[in-house]
Amino acid sequence: MKILRMAWRNVWRNRRRSLVTIAAMTLALSVMVLYSAMVEGYMQGMERNLLALELGDVQIHHPDYQDDPSLYARVRGAAAIVDALSAIGYPAAPRLLGGGLAAARQASAGASLRGIDLTRDADVSDIGKHVMEGRWLDASDPAGVVIGRRLAHTLGVELGDELILLGQAYDGSMANDLYAVRGILHGISDGTDRAGVFLTAVAFREFFAFPDGAHQIIVRRPDALHDLDTVAARTGEVAQGMRVETWRQIVPILASMLDSARGLIVFVFLIVYIAIGILILNAMLMAVFERIREIGVLKALGVSPLQVLLLMASEAAIQTLIALCLGLAIAAPGLIYLRDVGIDMGAMGGMSTMGVAMDPIWRAVITPASFSQPIVTLLVIVGIAVLYPAIKAATIQPIEAIQHR
């Protein structure tokens, strides 16, 4: 018996039902491919912003700093540690952290002051590229600062306006000075947006009368292929006696959320495809009952139960294959558009998750999983859905089937 030829003929015997089934699978597949790419883009964008703008892959602190952030809990010999890490291929940069009060006109707000080594920081952070208005820090302008956008709104300052900073210096004296706003940042994170004030490292040390060392050293992997834990272990060998943590250890809740979000994709696939599976199950059962006498005659003529099973499976396979081709063809233009153009979320005020701001343009990221996960899940659901009707057709008794009315 030529199973494939019969299966092809049987698929189009009830053209309307077959077209509805194929259309449902096509729509589900194309939507899931687009959904998978968009979620991956969202996750990668969040992780990229988190690492490139705020945390880095690994951080080095004084053992007591994370538990009790203090101006005095500094990493001594930070410059030597940075040089040693750079020598083994791990870009690193020191950062200086302090608290104070920012004031302008009649307004004031708490400020998180951050001293930046402009030469080193460019190797580990892209924050200098996220200036919304004005320009990033410049070593030739030590009196210029860059602030978060919400802090600028709270203080009512614009580019060129004066900003007064107050704090307690390292030696216990009162620290105060006048600066000029030379830049306002795009959305980075809730903390940076509300209170971030970036100064050059030289200006920070002068303001706080701060000696050598640093409060934080940001370390980046050369590329994503380097295992994060291995990088942390080697960093710990260089920075002995210091506290070395990966970004996953620093923000475990956010790391868990990113992992869970990727796992949620498969769950959503199952929910959508189960509905499609029910449709396929119903369609195949109707096909079996409509042709029950025909199946009985085939079995009476010597067609084996296995051949009947293969016939029913082939009919489902043909419809699924057509749906796969159509679904991928329909999804391809959408994927290209969402990858290159994306969705502008700026009109909605941007996106933020757990305090991490996202790029205003939400783009899809196309990976092998964007196609493999929806396709494999669809095949599994279709296989399960067609199993019962196929077994029922294969096990039916010829006499009962022929006499069926």
Buried (B, 14 or more C-beta within 10 A) or exposed (E): BEBBEBBEEBBEEBEEBBBEBBEBBBBBBBBBBBBBBBBBBBBBBBBEBBBBBBBBBBBBBBEEBBEEBBBEBBBBBBBEBBEBBBEEEBBBBBBBBBBBBBBBEEEBBEBBBBBBBBEBBBBBBEBBEBBEBBEBBEEEBBBBBBBBBBBBEBBEBEEEBEBBBBBBBBEEEEBBBEBBBBBBBBBBBBEBBBBBBBBBBBBBBBBBEBEEBBBBBBBBBEEEEBEBEEBBEBBBEBBEEBBBBBBBBBBEEBBEBBEEBBEEBBEBBBEBBBEBBEBBBBBBBEBBEEBBBEBBEBBEEEBEBEBBBBBBBBBBBBBBEBBBEBBBEBBEEBBEBBBEEBBEBEEEEBBBBEBBBBBBBBBBBBBEBBBEBBBEBBBBBBBBBBBEBBBBBBEBEBEEBBEEE
